[in-house]
Amino acid sequence: MDEKYLKISELNNYVKSLIDSDSFLNKVYLKGEISNFKNHTRGHLYFTLKDEESRLSAVMFASSATKLLFTPEDGMNVLVTGRISCYPAAGTYQIYVEKMEQDGVGNLYVLFEQLKEKLSKEGLFALEHKKQIPKYPQRIGVITAPTGAAIKDILSTIKRRYPLCETILFPALVQGKDAAPDIVKQIKKAQEFELDVLIVGRGGGSIEDLWAFNEEIVARAIYECTIPTISAVGHEIDYTISDFVADLRAPTPTGAAEMAVPTILEMDNALKYYQVRLNKSIKNLVNEKYIALRNIRNSYILKNPLSLYEIKDQKLDQLIDKVNVLYKNIINKNDIKLNNLIRHIESLNPISTLKRGYAIVKKGQKIVTDASNLKINDKITISMDKYELTSKITNVKEEL
């Protein structure tokens, strides 16, 4: 009689075999919200998928979880691919998830976040690289589709607010696989013109429609652009990589036009403000010059002009005295030098030597410096201070 009763494990294994043999359940596609999420230390992910009415247990083994491009968390809406099977130990059926992506944006959102993080680390979003949008531009370039609401809104807004401004359209593809290269081409072309501001954008659409403005080549082209650039892509809630890298982000194309140009009222207020500042500056300048003129008129020199010459005259006397002192010093120094030279010359003068009792002996016209050169009967002339004697040599004797 007991043979008709099954063990719980036998039943659960039977149910598992039925489920595993169903080809439909071998690969199912589900969408739902994650709850009770648990990231096991071994890398396996355990969570519950639920919608408004039901819930289903789910497991994603580490071999599949390592391929995820995002981090799952409670409350996240996801799209999953996997197989349905039974877990005999608990008697429950569950989905074994093989692939998972975020619902709504899917992998595009993941790519968006990855590129955003990459460019942010490189500094492409840094405030110090942002160029100032001029207040009163004379020429604005617009890169967008030549037809559609975006270009119409931009042109009409600029014309209404600031009709003095010239607008140049650089038509570009803004959707599809060829859009990003075409936008880059037009950004480079725009830099050949003398533009004050460049608006890059398009009207609203899905993330797929706006994806050209999430491409890396477009982001780098905007970053390298020498013209102050406003990004105007989609609606106010739409954000693209172009918004982060541009010098200014506008919520809509119309908003970009409003940010790019002032209104006539703003210009009128600015003119009034500058008029007040100009009048104040002129008044201050006149007051400063009046005070300076009054000080000159009341100055002692102007009332007593001769005092200016008196000071100069006194300085001239001081200079003359200084020159005289220098002149006398020079003369005294030269006198001393002259006297020293005279004394030196006199010490070398042979006449001075004769006055001291010495004599000069000549034989003919030659001065005798050595007595051995004289012979008996030689006639010599002896010159003294006041006399000159003539004598004849009668004896030559060498004294030791």
C-alpha positions in Angstrom: 0.0 0.0 0.0 2.9 2.3 0.6 4.0 2.0 -3.0 1.5 4.6 -4.2 3.2 7.3 -2.0 6.1 9.2 -3.4 9.0 10.9 -1.6 9.1 14.7 -1.8 12.5 14.5 -3.6 11.0 12.0 -6.1 8.2 14.3 -6.9 10.5 17.3 -7.2 12.9 15.5 -9.5 10.0 14.3 -11.7 8.7 17.9 -12.0 12.3 19.0 -12.8 12.5 16.4 -15.6 9.2 17.6 -17.0 10.3 21.2 -17.0 13.8 20.5 -18.4 12.2 18.5 -21.3 10.0 21.5 -22.3 11.8 23.2 -25.2 9.8 26.4 -24.6 11.2 26.7 -21.1 14.8 26.0 -22.1 15.1 29.6 -23.3 12.8 32.3 -22.1 12.9 36.0 -22.2 11.5 37.9 -19.2 11.4 41.4 -18.0 10.8 42.5 -14.4 12.1 44.4 -11.4 14.9 43.1 -9.2 14.2 42.6 -5.5 15.9 40.7 -2.6 19.2 41.0 -4.5 22.2 39.1 -3.0 25.7 39.0 -4.4 27.3 35.8 -3.0 31.0 35.7 -2.1 31.5 33.1 -4.8 30.3 35.5 -7.4 26.8 34.0 -7.9 23.8 36.4 -8.0 20.6 35.5 -6.2 17.5 37.7 -6.6 13.7 37.8 -7.3 12.1 39.0 -10.5 8.7 40.6 -10.0 6.0 42.5 -11.8 2.8 44.0 -10.4 1.2 40.6 -9.9 3.8 37.8 -9.6 7.4 37.0 -8.6 10.0 34.4 -9.7 13.2 33.3 -8.0 16.3 33.8 -10.1 20.0 32.8 -10.0 22.8 33.9 -12.2 26.0 31.9 -11.8 29.4 33.6 -11.7 30.4 32.4 -15.2 27.5 34.6 -16.6 27.6 37.3 -14.0 31.2 38.3 -14.9 30.0 39.3 -18.4 27.6 42.0 -17.0 28.3 45.6 -18.0 26.4 47.0 -15.0 25.9 46.3 -11.3 22.4 45.0 -10.6 20.6 46.3 -7.6 17.1 46.3 -6.0 14.5 48.3 -7.8 16.2 48.0 -11.2 14.1 47.0 -14.2 15.9 44.4 -16.3 15.6 42.2 -19.3 16.8 38.6 -18.8 17.4 35.6 -20.9 17.6 32.1 -19.3 16.1 28.7 -18.8 13.4 27.6 -16.3 14.1 24.7 -14.1 13.2 23.2 -10.7 15.3 23.3 -7.6 14.4 20.0 -6.0 15.8 20.8 -2.6 13.3 23.6 -2.1 10.6 22.4 -4.4 10.5 25.6 -6.3 11.0 26.5 -9.9 13.3 29.3 -10.9 15.0 30.9 -13.8 18.7 30.4 -14.4 19.8 33.7 -16.0 22.3 33.6 -18.7 22.1 37.2 -20.0 20.8 40.4 -18.4 20.6 44.0 -19.4 18.8 47.1 -18.1 15.3 47.6 -19.3 14.5 50.6 -21.4 18.0 51.7 -22.5 19.7 48.3 -22.5 23.3 48.1 -23.6 23.2 51.6 -25.0 22.9 53.0 -21.5 25.8 50.9 -20.4 27.9 52.2 -23.3 26.9 55.7 -22.4 28.0 55.3 -18.8 31.3 53.7 -19.8 32.2 56.5 -22.3 31.1 59.2 -19.8 33.4 57.7 -17.1 36.3 57.4 -19.6 36.1 61.0 -20.9 35.5 62.4 -17.4 38.7 60.8 -16.2 40.5 62.3 -19.2 39.3 65.8 -18.1 37.1 66.5 -21.1 34.3 67.7 -18.8 36.5 69.8 -16.5 35.3 73.4 -15.9 38.7 74.9 -16.5 38.4 73.9 -20.2 35.0 75.6 -20.7 35.0 78.6 -22.9 32.9 81.7 -22.1 29.9 82.3 -24.3 30.0 85.9 -25.5 27.1 88.1 -24.5 26.7 89.9 -27.8 27.7 87.5 -30.7 27.7 88.8 -34.2 27.7 85.5 -36.0 26.4 82.1 -34.8 26.8 78.8 -36.5 24.2 76.0 -36.2 25.0 72.3 -36.8 21.7 70.4 -37.1 19.4 68.9 -39.7 18.4 71.4 -42.4 14.7 70.5 -42.0 12.7 69.9 -38.9 11.5 71.8 -35.8 15.0 72.3 -34.3 16.4 74.6 -37.0 13.2 76.5 -37.3 13.0 77.1 -33.5 16.6 78.2 -33.4 16.4 80.6 -36.3 13.0 82.1 -35.2 14.2 82.6 -31.6 17.5 84.3 -32.7 15.6 86.6 -35.1 13.0 87.5 -32.5 15.5 88.2 -29.7 18.5 89.5 -31.5 17.9 90.4 -35.2 21.4 92.0 -35.5 23.0 88.6 -35.4 24.0 86.6 -38.5 23.2 82.9 -38.5 25.0 80.3 -40.6 23.6 76.7 -41.0 25.9 73.8 -41.3 23.5 71.0 -42.4 24.3 67.6 -40.9 22.8 64.2 -40.4 21.7 63.9 -36.8 20.5 60.3 -36.8 21.8 57.0 -38.1 25.2 55.3 -38.5 26.5 58.1 -40.7 25.4 60.9 -38.4 28.4 61.1 -36.1 31.1 61.4 -38.8 29.0 64.0 -40.6 28.6 66.1 -37.4 32.4 65.9 -36.9 32.9 67.1 -40.4 30.6 70.1 -39.9 32.3 71.0 -36.6 35.7 71.2 -38.4 34.1 73.1 -41.3 32.5 75.7 -38.9 35.9 76.6 -37.5 36.9 78.0 -40.9 34.4 80.7 -40.4 34.7 83.6 -38.0 32.0 82.5 -35.6 31.4 83.8 -32.1 29.2 80.8 -31.0 28.4 77.3 -32.3 25.2 75.5 -31.6 25.3 71.7 -32.1 22.1 69.7 -31.6 18.7 68.3 -32.7 15.2 67.8 -31.6 13.9 65.1 -29.2 13.8 61.3 -29.8 14.6 58.0 -28.3 18.1 57.2 -27.0 18.8 55.4 -30.3 17.7 58.5 -32.2 20.1 60.7 -30.2 23.0 58.3 -30.1 25.1 60.2 -32.6 25.7 62.8 -29.9 26.9 60.0 -27.6 29.7 59.0 -30.0 33.3 59.5 -28.8 34.4 61.1 -32.1 31.7 63.8 -31.7 32.6 64.4 -28.1 36.3 64.9 -28.9 35.5 67.1 -31.9 33.4 69.4 -29.6 36.2 69.4 -27.0 38.8 70.4 -29.6 36.6 73.0 -31.2 38.0 76.6 -30.9 34.5 78.1 -31.0 32.5 78.4 -27.7 30.0 75.6 -28.2 26.4 75.1 -26.9 25.0 71.5 -26.9 21.3 71.4 -27.6 20.1 67.8 -28.0 16.6 66.5 -27.4 14.3 67.6 -24.6 15.1 68.9 -21.1 15.3 65.4 -19.6 17.6 64.1 -22.3 21.4 64.1 -21.6 24.1 63.1 -24.0 27.9 63.0 -23.9 27.9 66.2 -26.0 26.1 68.0 -23.2 28.9 67.2 -20.8 31.8 68.1 -23.1 30.3 71.3 -24.6 31.0 74.7 -23.1 27.3 75.1 -22.2 24.4 72.7 -22.2 20.9 73.8 -23.3 17.8 71.9 -22.4 16.4 72.3 -25.9 17.4 73.8 -29.3 15.1 76.8 -28.5 16.9 77.1 -25.1 20.2 77.1 -26.9 19.2 80.0 -29.0 18.0 81.9 -25.9 21.3 81.3 -24.2 23.3 82.3 -27.3 21.8 85.8 -27.7 20.4 88.5 -25.5 16.9 90.0 -25.9 16.3 93.6 -27.0 15.1 94.3 -23.5 18.3 93.0 -22.0 20.3 95.2 -24.4 18.2 98.2 -23.5 18.8 97.6 -19.8 22.5 97.1 -20.5 22.7 100.3 -22.4 21.0 102.1 -19.6 23.4 100.5 -17.1 26.4 101.6 -19.1 25.0 105.0 -19.6 24.8 105.5 -15.8 28.3 104.1 -15.3 29.6 106.4 -18.1 28.0 109.5 -16.6 29.3 108.6 -13.2 32.8 108.1 -14.6 32.7 111.4 -16.5 31.5 113.2 -13.4 34.3 111.6 -11.3 36.9 112.5 -13.9 35.7 116.1 -14.1 35.8 116.4 -10.3 39.4 115.0 -10.2 40.6 117.4 -12.9 38.8 120.3 -11.1 40.5 119.5 -7.8 43.9 119.2 -9.6 43.3 122.5 -11.3 42.4 124.2 -8.0 45.5 122.8 -6.4 47.6 124.2 -9.2 46.0 127.6 -9.0 46.6 127.7 -5.2 50.1 126.5 -5.4 52.9 128.7 -4.0 55.1 128.4 -7.1 52.3 129.7 -9.4 51.7 132.7 -7.1 55.4 133.3 -6.6 57.0 132.3 -9.9 60.3 134.0 -9.0 60.8 131.7 -6.1 61.4 128.9 -8.6 64.4 130.9 -10.0 65.6 131.7 -6.5 65.9 128.0 -5.8 67.7 127.4 -9.1 70.0 130.4 -8.5 70.9 129.0 -5.0 71.7 125.7 -6.5 73.9 127.4 -9.2 75.9 129.1 -6.4 76.4 125.8 -4.7 77.6 124.2 -8.0 80.0 127.1 -8.6 81.5 126.8 -5.2 81.9 123.1 -5.7 83.6 123.7 -9.0 86.0 126.2 -7.5 87.0 123.9 -4.7 87.6 121.1 -7.2 89.6 123.5 -9.4 91.8 124.7 -6.5 92.4 121.1 -5.5 93.5 120.2 -9.0 95.9 123.2 -9.1 97.4 122.4 -5.7 98.0 118.8 -6.7 99.6 119.9 -10.0 101.8 122.5 -8.2 103.1 119.8 -5.8 103.8 117.5 -8.8 105.7 120.3 -10.6 107.9 121.2 -7.6 108.8 117.5 -7.2 109.8 117.4 -10.9 111.9 120.6 -10.6 113.7 119.2 -7.5 114.4 116.0 -9.3 115.7 117.8 -12.4 117.9 120.0 -10.3 119.4 117.0 -8.6 120.4 115.7 -12.0 121.7 119.1 -13.3 125.6 119.0 -13.6 125.8 122.8 -12.8 124.3 122.1 -9.4 127.0 119.5 -8.9 129.7 122.1 -9.8 128.3 124.4 -7.2 129.0 121.9 -4.6 132.8 122.0 -5.4 133.1 119.4 -8.1 134.7 119.9 -11.5 134.4 118.5 -15.0 137.6 117.5 -16.8 137.5 117.5 -20.6 140.1 116.4 -23.2 139.1 118.2 -26.2 135.4 117.9 -26.4 135.2 114.6 -24.5 134.6 114.4 -20.8 137.3 112.4 -19.0 135.7 109.7 -16.9 138.9 107.6 -16.4 142.3 109.1 -15.6 144.1 106.1 -17.2 143.1 107.5 -20.5 145.3 110.6 -20.0 149.0 110.8 -21.0 151.8 113.2 -20.1 151.6 116.4 -22.0 147.9 116.0 -22.8 146.0 119.3 -22.6 142.9 119.3 -20.5 140.2 121.8 -19.6 138.8 121.9 -16.0 135.3 123.4 -15.7 134.3 124.7 -12.2 131.3 126.7 -10.9 132.5 130.1 -12.1 135.9 129.4 -13.7 137.4 127.3 -16.4 141.1 126.3 -16.2 143.5 125.0 -18.9 146.3 122.7 -17.8 148.9 120.3 -19.1 149.5 116.8 -17.8 153.0 116.5 -16.3 152.5 113.4 -14.2 150.1 110.5 -14.1 150.0 108.6 -10.9 147.6 105.9 -9.9 146.5 106.0 -6.3 145.6 102.8 -4.6 
